[in-house]
């Protein structure tokens, strides 16, 4: 059985540092904590709120949702509606460049969650991930809290309406919509690795989760990309805590 470790994000969060690449398969366990001075606790509109001050260590933060080593406001009751809890979809052009054949390529980031499972399976094949049943893959995407994608769109000069669109990256997060979230399936097409696209996917997920006041963020990563996540602020084995896993015995 492989060795696993648990990870926590430190008190300083750096988003969009110099670009590096990522292609990860889920193996090593990480957990991530953020300071409360980021002011992500604000909700839309005004409400009558009951506020108290609490402080927690890492283990208590996992149980209670209070961030490690930070005095935080506990607001009661959380009277958000289901519509307010859902992260708003986002889409924008991340990169635009002209290729040697004068084709214009755009790399488009989207968090709308529209992923073709056949395109995703083809992308997983490119990085050598084992195939998963398409019905389960579709269910995993459907039940994710956030699904972030990167598409390459190539436009040839003088050929309007003949754009070539290809899925080149994806990452997703599941969550209890309150305290905890886990990042899964961070993947980038091998021909697009080394451009910082994996970093963008992870950072955008983190930002979206923080904006919903979800600060306990964990992930699993192959040992080959541990340094990548450490550069993003993740720490292995916070306070000696280990991730534990149960496997079927048959």
Buried (B, 14 or more C-beta within 10 A) or exposed (E): EEEBBBBBBBBEBEBEEEEBBBBBBBBBBBBBBBBBEEEBBEBEEEEEEEEEEEEBEBEBBBEBBBBBEBEBEBBEEEEBEEEEBEBEEBEEEBBEEEEEEEBBBBBBBBBEBEBEBEBBBEBBEBBEBEEBEEEEBBEBBEEBBBBBBBBBBBBBEEEEEEEEEBBBBBBBBBBEBBBBBBBBBBBBBBEBBBBBBBBBBBBBBBBBBBBBBBBBBBBBBBEEBBEBBEBBBBBBBBEEBEBEEEEEEE
